[in-house]
Amino acid sequence: MSDPLLLAAFALAAAVSLGASWRLVVSLERVGARLGLSEALLGLLAALAADAPEITSAVTALARHDQHVGAGVVIGSNVFNLAALLGLSSLIAGRIALHRRVLELSGALALWISTAALLLIVGVLSAAAALAAVLAGLLPYVWILAVRHERLAALPIPAAWSRWLIAAVGEEELELEAAIHARRGGPRDALVAVAAVAVVIAASVEMEHSGTQLGDRWGISSIVVGALVLAVVTSLPNAVAAVYLAMRDRGAAVLSTSLNSNALNILAGLLIPTTALGAGAPSGQTTYVAACALAMTVLALSCAYLQRGLRRSAGAVIIGAYLAFVCALVLGA
């Protein structure tokens, strides 16, 4: 296939994949509302659906034992998410206000998962051990989001801790309730969601295949194709949604979209497939990307915690850090 045809195939596959993932988000939110899921859990479900293109692209590459593209898509998407969803949103909106309890709850999990991913990439943890470590943090978090506040109050922990958990979840749900407009769905929405999954998978496989072929022909390294090109393209819908939420002063929803998306990327796009297929040998390039993802997470959360949100100055710093990451990756590739 000629270069123009490959480029057209890549662009068409990207458009179809992203469009189908948007349809998947809407359908799953409606199905979740029908099942009576909490607003926080609906947000998590929406993040998973929005991540479908990058997760599918990553799994496709890992199945071909191309760790540079596979790990690059997932972890590169996480770095871009922090820059676009938090940095760009705060730059455009002027300020994203955040509650410290929400930051502490979701930020602790984000740091835990980013650290586990880095330890996997450098070979300190096996894929199975990294997966177990992430699930040990993620499953209690999901349970906390899913249960009623009365059950949190009844936990066998100090009363001050249960009050803190209830307040943190409540603050996040308050903003997500206004950010998520999901009517109660029915069987039709479930069928649409299944069809959308199939379309996302097919289109994302083609996007990864044509993008990798173009990279080979044009002399672009696989780590740049994965961590920059595919990562950015597959993350654009999340970035647009985050800017929209930031303009409506929904800071907790922006943070939730960013950190939940990153957590699910690592789980479904990296840890589960590498546990099944093998992690591959460590490399300097993938280690650099994973280390930058952790460093960017620390930077964004630190700025947000100190300022009780993110101002334009912090957004500029986060975007500057991402541009430095891009320059170093391209020059070192």
Secondary structure by P-SEA (a helix, b strand, c coil): ccaaaaaaaaaaaaaaaaaaaaaaaaaaaaaaaaacccaaaaaaaaaaaaaaaaaaaaaaaaaacaaaaaaaaaaaaaaaaaaaccaaaaaaacbbbbbaaaaaaaaaaaaaaaaaaaaaaaccccaaaaaaaaaacaaaaaaaacccaaaaaaccccaaaaaaaaaaaaaaaaaaaaacccccccaaaaaaaaaaaaaaaaaaaaaaaaaaaaaaaaccccccccccaaaaaaaaaaaaaaaaaaaacaaaaaaaaaaaaaaaaaacccaaaaaacccccccaaaaaaaaaaaaaaaaaaaaaaaaccccaaaaaaaaaaaaaaaaaaaaac
